[in-house]
Amino acid sequence: MNIALPIITLIVGLAGGFFIGVYYLRRQMEKMQNNPEMLQKMAKQMGYNLNGKQMQKAQQMMKNQPAVPKRGQSRKR
């Protein structure tokens, strides 16, 4: 029992952290679709400087294809 409880707690914590992380990432991507400033900031952090036309194209791509498929869905190729 002294060994099993910490292992079970670790597994539950890792699983909970994973699902919280996925939820947070999905919410951030949804916010970025609606907020061009956030998208521009992310691009600059990655080393890209997007002009207006590139920004519109990036927003359109994000709206057309979700970044993280919802449960039970798969990405189309």
Secondary structure by P-SEA (a helix, b strand, c coil): caaaaaaaaaaaaaaaaaaaaaaaaaaaaaaaaacaaaaaaaaaaacccccaaaaaaaaaaaaaccccccccccccc
